[in-house]
Amino acid sequence: MTGATIVLMVVGILVVVFLWLAFLMALIYGIFRRTSGWQALAERHPAPDGLPGTLYHRQTVKVGAVRWRWAMTVGISDYGLYLAPSPPLGPFRGLLRHPPILIPWSEIRVVGPGHIYLLWECTELAVGEPKIASITVPNGLLALLAPHLPK
């Protein structure tokens, strides 16, 4: 075997590994999107461009069973609750992106205590009637949402 052949084999193996990892990430993100309820939320409550209101970046929120640790942008407007997870870094950023959502306040109700991590005080919210997804937020963030939530 020549040196050029070995280099081509190594490059080929690296390309295959890179493509395999990209495929696995896309598959995992697709599973997250469906099992968390994000897909149903995005279909029912897509966010318009140019959200008015206050944005809080790098928040930790749980949607369904998927935790977004310091990776969620939460927006509070008069209309509703805006959620946009940060996609992972890298060349497949657009492929792995979850569409942002804007849930009207009338669709959200407080369920009760929830958990994201063991010692965090959190509250679970239900979206829709019947429920299409659950969103769990730390109580500090809930205090910002509380004035807008239905009584």
Protein Blocks (a to p, Z undefined) as FASTA:
>chain_A
ZZklmmmmmmmmmmmmmmmmmmmmmmmmmmmmmmnommmmmmmmcccehiadjddehiac
dehjbccehiaccdddfkbccddddddedjklmmmpccdddddfklpccfbdcdfbfklc
cddddedjddfbdcdddfklmmmmmmmpcZZ
